[in-house]
Amino acid sequence: MDNIIASFLKENNLIIDKPIIVACSGGADSVCLLYVLYKLGYKVILAHVNHHKRIESETEEDAMRNFANELNIPFELLEYHYDGMDNFHNDSHNARYNFFRGLCKKYDTNIIATAHHQDDQIETVLMKIMEGSNLYGYGGIAIVNDDGEYKIIRPLLCVDKDEIYSYAKKNNLIYFEDKSNHEDDFLRNRIRHHVVPLLKKESPSVGEKFEEYSIQAHEAFQFIRSLSKAYLKENKDSLIVDSFNKLDIALKKDIIALMLEKYNIRKNKEIVLNILSLMEDNHGTKTIHLEGDYVFSRIYTIGKIKKEVVNSDISYKMNKDDIIMIGKYKFYFTNSHNNICTKSIKLCYNVLEFPLSIRYKKKGDSINLAVGTKKVSRILIDKKVPKEDRLSIPIIENGNGEILWVYDYAKSDFVSKQKNSGDIYLVCEVLNHDE
């Protein structure tokens, strides 16, 4: 395995003359990664994170410290204690990489090595295909991620898990198994336990094939992305109808994706296609609402993303056949409704006063509930809606100016009484701009 990885590093221009910060959890993958790089003559630093989540954490920390001492290399430790205030996986990920970046500065390097291998690659590609992504995401795990300041390398992407276990056994390396890896609670684990073995049975070299696919996908993405960057730079982060519509569809989609990324706006297929459609029609002014109070506006021949100012005075009139978009919310009527991913209210069409009005909350708004009249502001306070979000909650009124629905938080007594007799649904769809 030493020779395989040495050749892999050479093929990918990763012959490094700097210290390497090796992320070493104590599992077989990271222990073998550290040992291989050490044997190949690289100056390595063992960087270990104790998450204090499992009983075995202290034993693993001691073992990694002893491992570093045996090899006579530096040992660096991050004591991470989850405060419960954020998503554990995201928060711990950020903490780990801040730790690694800090070590880069300490040891005058910019190289971080992680132990992702071919089986990880198969799992990641399959998950991206199942969940949806862009060309870069479908390519799975990159051999190198270089943000211009730090470079994350993955030398084990040329070997699979079986080779890693064999190498650990051959070299009498001590490693630990996380028991949660053997459970089927997560999608990745189910793919690892049930799908990957079948693929390997059908094609023993499937790991190499997935890696070849990953490399080609990332190369194609980098080429397209370079053209996208050049286009946006030339046009000052705007889309120009004449020049944009002449481009290849793959390039147009990536330019839009890059625009959304610049504003840290999550994206999905629907929003990209909507912007494409907007750019094909160059008459007048049209707008698409994005998340975070951003909008994409095409004003005659120029399209760009800008921040939308939430106007509490704005009000949209809505009749039965209308579709209304306000902020990230899309409202429409339907006679049948079974989409569990959306919210709705059931109404009697014959007694409904049209047109409805859809607007944001105003000072003094109140709604008539079964228990009596209540201020909308008090409802939102009781529901613990953050103050900065309260002005962007849609309010739906009937034609008489009576509030029927405070979206997701309160339905009027009028609406509640029609639940069983209603024959039409007012549906609200939240536009999720996920990758």
N, C-alpha and C positions, 0 to 999 in steps of 0.2 A: 504493500500500500504506500510505503514511503516513495517509491519510484513513480507510481501512478500520480500521486499528488505533486511531486516535483515537476513532472512533465506538464501537468495541468496548469501549474503556476507559470511555467515558462510559456506555454501556448497562449495564455491570457495576459501576458506582459505584467506578471505579478511577482517578478523577482525583486524583492524588497530589501533595501539596505538601511531600514529604520527599525526601531523596536516595534513589536506588534502587541497591542493590548488584546489578549485572548479572553473572550467571555466564557468562563468555565463554571458551569452550574454544579458539576460533579456527576452528570450523567455520562454514559458511555461515549456519546458523540463528542462532547466538549473535552473530555479527558483525552480521547484519542487525538483530537485536533491539536491540543496543546503539545502532546508528546511527539507527534509527527513533525510539527514546526520546530520543536526543540532539537530533534534528531537531524533535521535538515540544516541546522546551524543558525537558525534565526534567533535573535534576541527577543525572548517572549516574557510578558508580564502576565501572571495569572490573576485575573480580575473576577472575584467571586461575590455574589450577592446573597445574603442570608435574608430571606423574606419572612422568617419566623412564622410560617403558616403551618408547618408540619413538625411533628415530634422529632423527625430525623434531621431537621435543619442544623442543629448544633453538631451532630455527628459528621454531617457532610462538610460543614465549615472546617472542623478539625482535620478531616481527611485531606481537604484541598490545601490547607496550610502545611500539612506534613508533606504533601506531594511537591509543593513549591520548594520546601526545604531540601528534599531529596535531590531535586534537580538544580538546587542552588540558584533559583531565580526569584525575582520579587513577587511577593504575595500582597494583593490589595483587596480590601474588604469593604463592602457597603452594607451597613446594618439598616435594613429597610423595614419600617413598621407602618403598616397600612392604617390610615386614620379614619377610614370608612366614609370619607367625604366625597369620593369620586369613584368612577369605575375602576375596580382593582387592576384589571389587565392594562387599561390605558395608563393609569397613574404609575403602576410599577414599571411599565415599559419606558415611560418618560424618565423615571428616576434612574433606571439602569443606564440609559444612554447618556444622561447628564453625567453620571458617574464615569462612564467610559471616556467621554469627551474631556472630563477633568483630568483623567489619567494621561490622555494624549498630551495635554499641556505640561503635565508634570514630567513626562519622559521624553519630551520634545519630539513627538511623532504625530501623525494624523491617521494611523492605520489601526483599525479595529477588526478583529476576526471573529466570526460566529460559526457555529458548527452545523449549519443546515446541510443536508445531504440529499441524495437522489430520491429517497422515499418521501422526504419532506416536499420535494419538488412535485412529485406525482400528486400528493394530497392537495397541495396549494393550487395547482393548475385545475384539478377537478372541482375544487370548491369555487374557484373564480368562474368557471364555466357554469356551475349550478346557480351561483348568486348573481352573475352578470357583472361585467367590468368593461374596460377598454382594452386596446391591443396590448398595452404595457402590462396591465393586470392579468390578462389571459396568459401572458408569458411566464407568470409565476415568479419565482425568486431569482433575482439577478445575481450573476457572479460577483459583480462589483456595484456598489452604490456610491457615487462620488458627488457630493454636494458642493465641491469647490474648496471646502475647508477640511472635511473629514472623509475618509474612504473606508467603507465597510466591505471586507472581502469574505468570500465563502469557499475556502479551499476544498471542502468535502463534497461539493456538488458533483464530483466525478466518481464517487463511490456510494454504495447503498448500505443499508443498516446491517445486513448480514456480514459484509466485509468489515464493518466497524467492530461488530462483536468479535469476529475472528481475530482482528488485530489486537483488541484489548486482551483477549485470552492468551494470545501468543506472547504478549509482552508483560503479562501478569499485572495489568493495570487495575487499580481499585476504582470502581464506579458504583453509582447508586441508581435505582429505578424508582421513579415517582409512581406510586400505586394508582393514582388517578389516570395514568396513561393506559391502564388496562381496562378502564370502564368505557361504556358506550354512551355516556351522557352527552357527549359533544359530537358534532358532525365530523370533525377531523378524525376523532378516534374511531368512529364507525367506518369511515373510508379506510383508515389504516388497518383495521382488524379484518374487514370483510371484502373490500374492493381491491386493494393493492395486492393481496396474496393471489387473487384470481387473475389479475393482470400479469403478474410474474409467472404464474403457471402457464398461461397462454403464450407469453413471450418473455423468456428469462432476461432479455436485454432491454426490457421496457423502460427501465430507469434511464439508460443511455438515450433512448429515443425521446423521452420526455425532455431530457436536458438539451438535446439537439433542437427540439421544437422551441424550447424556452429561449435559446440563443438566437434563433432566427426571428422569433417574434419580437424580441427586444431590439435586435438590429433594425428590423423594419420600422419599429416605433421610433427609434432614435433618428432615423432618416426623415420620417414624416414630421417629427417634432421639430427638427432643425428648420424645415420649411415653414412650419407654423410660427415659430419664433421670428423668423425673418419677415413674414407677412405682417404680423402685429407690430413689429418694430417700425417697418416702413410706413404703416398706416396709423401709427400712434394709438394702438390698442382699439382700433375701430374696424368695422367691416364695411367695405365700400361695395355697393351692389354690383357694379359693372365688373370689377376685377374678381370679387369673391365668387360670383356665380359661374365664372369660367373655370374655376379650379376643379380638380378631381374630388369626388364625393368623400373619399377617405381623408383628404387634406382638409376639406371644409369642416368635417366633423371634429377633427383634432384641433383646428383653430378655435372652434367654439368651446371645446373642452378646456383648452389652455386659457381662454378668457375667463371661464368660470373658476378655474384653479387660481388664477391671479387674485381673485376676490375671495378665495377660500369658500366658494359656494359649491355645495355638493351637487352632483349632476346625475341624470339618468337618461335613458334613451328618449323618453317622451319630451324632455325639455330641449334636448339637442335637435330633435326633429321639428319641434315647434319653432325654434329659432331659424332653422333652415327654411321652413315654409314662409316665415316672415320676410326673410331676405329675398325670396323669389318674387314677392309682390312689393314693388317699389312705389306704390301710390300712397300718398298721405303719411300719417303717423300711426304706428301701432306699437303696443307694449305688451310684454309678457312679465308677469310677476314672478320673482325668484325668492329664495329664502333670505332671511336676514334683512328684509326691507330693501332688497335690491330689485331692480327691474332691468330688462333688456328692452331698449327702445330703438325702433327703426324710424328715423325722421327722414322721409323721402328716400335718399340714396345712401344714408349713413346709419349703421347700427352700432350701438355701444351699450355697455353695462354702466349703470349709475345708481346711486343711492336714492331710494324713494322717500320722500318726506311724508310721514303718516299724517293725514289731514282728518281730524275728527269731524269736520263738516261735510266730508264727502258722503254721498248717498246714491245708491244705484236702484233704479226702479226695475222691478222684475215681474213679468207676466209668465204664464204657464210654459211657453215654449222658449223662454230665455235661458241663457247660461251666463251667470255672473261670476267674475273673478275679482276678488278683493284681497290684496295681500297674497298670502300663500293658500287662500281658500277658494274653492270652486263650487258654486251652488247651481243645482239644476233640479227639475221635477222629473219624477218617473212614476209609472203606475204600479210597478212591482219592484221590490228592493230586497236583495238578499246578500249584499256585499258587506261582510262583517268588518271590513277594514275602513268603513266610512260611518259617519254619524248621520242621523236623519230624524225628522219629525213626521208623524202621520196626520194628515189633515182631511177634512171634508171639502171637496172642491166646490160644491154648490153653495156652501155658506162662507166661503173664503172671500174676503174683501181684497180685490186687486186694484192697482198693482201693489205688490209687496215692496218694502224698502229694505235694502241691506246696507248697513253703515257700521262705523265704529262707535264705541261707547261715547256718550256725552255726559257732561255733568248734570246730575239731577235725574238720570234715567231710573225708572222703577218698573217692576213687572208684577202683574197680579197672579199670585200663586194660590194654591188650594187653601193655604193657611193664612192668606191675606197678602196685602201689597208689601213688597220689599225693595229696597234700593239695590240697584245692580252693583253699585260699588261695594255694598256690604256683602253681597253674595260672593264677589270675587275675593274680598278680604277673607271671608270665612273659608273659602276654598284654597286659601294660601297661594293665590296667583301673584307672582312677583309684580311689584308696582310698575316696573318698566314695561310689562307685558299687557297691562290692563287696557291700554288705549288701542290695542290692536286686536281685541276680541270682537268678532262680528256680532252685530245685533240685528235681528230680523223683526220687522214690524209689518202688521197688516195695513190695508188701505186706509184704515181709520187712525193710524198712528199708534196702535196698541202693540206693545212688544210681545211677540209670540215665543221667541227663543233667544236666550243668551247662549251662543254656541258652546256646547259641551258642558255647560254649567247649570242652566235652568230652563225649564219649559213652563209656559204660562198655564194657568188653570184651563183656559180655553183649549189649548193643545192637548192637555192631559185627558180631558173629557172626550176627545175625539179619537183616542187611541184605538178603540174597538170598532168605531163606525166610519173611520176615515177611509178614503179610497185613492188617495194620492200622497206621495212622499216628497218632501223637500229634502234633498240630500246634500250634504256638505262633504266634499272630498279634499283632503289635505294633500297638497302636492309635495311628495317626498322626493328630494333631488339627490338620491343616493347613487354612489358609483355602481 
